[in-house]
Amino acid sequence: MGEFGIVIAQQYCGLGLGRKLLDYLIAWANANGTTKKISLLTSENNYTAMELYKKVGFQVEGILKKDNYVNGVYGDTIMMGLIL
C-alpha cells in the first residue's frame, strides 16, 4: 500500500499536470509488483481533484468529520483509495 499527495500551484492548474502525475504514479505502481493499493486524503471542497481521482478509478472510502481547520472554518477530509 502507498499513500501520496499532489500540490500544484494555482497558476499551473488546468494544464493537465495532475492527470499526468496520476497516470505516471498508477503505471509505476502497477509495474513495480509490490503496490496493491494507493490511498490519498483531500479536502471536501477540492472538487476538481476529487473529480480527477474518480476518473482514474479512485473511490471514496471514508470521511473524517471536521478534520481540518482553514481560515476559521472546520472542514471534512475525504479518504480515497485505488486498489490495483
C-alpha positions as a printed NumPy array, in Angstrom:
array([[  0.   ,   0.   ,   0.   ],
       [  1.171,   3.513,  -0.705],
       [ -0.093,   6.997,   0.03 ],
       [  0.64 ,  10.128,  -1.991],
       [ -0.167,  13.805,  -2.269],
       [ -0.139,  16.298,  -5.107],
       [  0.027,  20.072,  -4.772],
       [  0.001,  22.214,  -7.903],
       [  0.413,  25.988,  -7.706],
       [ -2.715,  27.878,  -8.775],
       [ -1.06 ,  29.365, -11.869],
       [ -0.363,  25.838, -13.185],
       [ -3.823,  24.374, -12.542],
       [ -5.827,  23.31 , -15.572],
       [ -2.789,  22.288, -17.622],
       [ -3.265,  18.548, -17.106],
       [ -0.269,  18.198, -14.772],
       [ -2.277,  16.394, -12.085],
       [ -3.535,  13.847, -14.609],
       [ -0.018,  13.247, -15.937],
       [  1.308,  12.725, -12.4  ],
       [ -1.538,  10.334, -11.555],
       [ -1.11 ,   8.354, -14.767],
       [  2.626,   8.024, -14.093],
       [  2.071,   7.007, -10.465],
       [ -0.531,   4.376, -11.345],
       [  1.62 ,   2.938, -14.15 ],
       [  4.637,   2.797, -11.819],
       [  2.607,   1.173,  -9.03 ],
       [  1.163,  -1.427, -11.411],
       [  4.62 ,  -2.237, -12.786],
       [  6.543,  -2.477,  -9.512],
       [  4.926,  -5.755,  -8.498],
       [  4.605,  -4.678,  -4.87 ],
       [  1.993,  -1.941,  -4.573],
       [ -1.546,  -3.268,  -4.274],
       [ -3.362,  -0.093,  -3.237],
       [ -2.876,   3.68 ,  -3.422],
       [ -4.546,   5.9  ,  -0.819],
       [ -4.993,   9.647,  -0.573],
       [ -6.621,  12.339,   1.532],
       [ -8.191,  15.509,   0.156],
       [-10.305,  18.374,   1.409],
       [-14.067,  18.114,   0.937],
       [-14.075,  21.289,  -1.18 ],
       [-11.336,  20.158,  -3.579],
       [-13.948,  19.241,  -6.207],
       [-11.647,  19.39 ,  -9.242],
       [ -9.147,  16.995,  -7.66 ],
       [-11.841,  14.569,  -6.499],
       [-13.337,  14.505,  -9.994],
       [ -9.91 ,  13.649, -11.416],
       [ -9.284,  10.965,  -8.796],
       [-12.631,   9.343,  -9.605],
       [-11.885,   9.457, -13.358],
       [ -8.765,   7.346, -12.856],
       [-10.531,   4.854, -10.585],
       [-10.242,   6.102,  -7.001],
       [-13.264,   5.587,  -4.757],
       [-14.326,   7.415,  -1.612],
       [-13.595,   5.168,   1.361],
       [-14.435,   7.451,   4.243],
       [-14.9  ,  10.923,   5.649],
       [-13.012,  12.423,   8.581],
       [-15.513,  14.923,  10.004],
       [-14.223,  18.415,  10.879],
       [-10.688,  17.148,  10.429],
       [ -9.085,  20.319,   9.078],
       [ -9.246,  23.999,  10.038],
       [ -8.701,  26.65 ,   7.362],
       [ -9.457,  30.358,   7.666],
       [-11.538,  29.89 ,  10.797],
       [-13.698,  27.094,   9.367],
       [-13.618,  23.375,  10.106],
       [-13.897,  21.091,   7.084],
       [-14.075,  17.397,   6.34 ],
       [-11.237,  15.341,   4.912],
       [-12.148,  12.775,   2.251],
       [-10.292,   9.445,   2.199],
       [ -9.992,   7.81 ,  -1.232],
       [ -8.366,   4.629,  -2.455],
       [ -7.479,   2.789,  -5.635],
       [ -6.998,  -0.971,  -5.454],
       [ -4.654,  -2.066,  -8.226]])
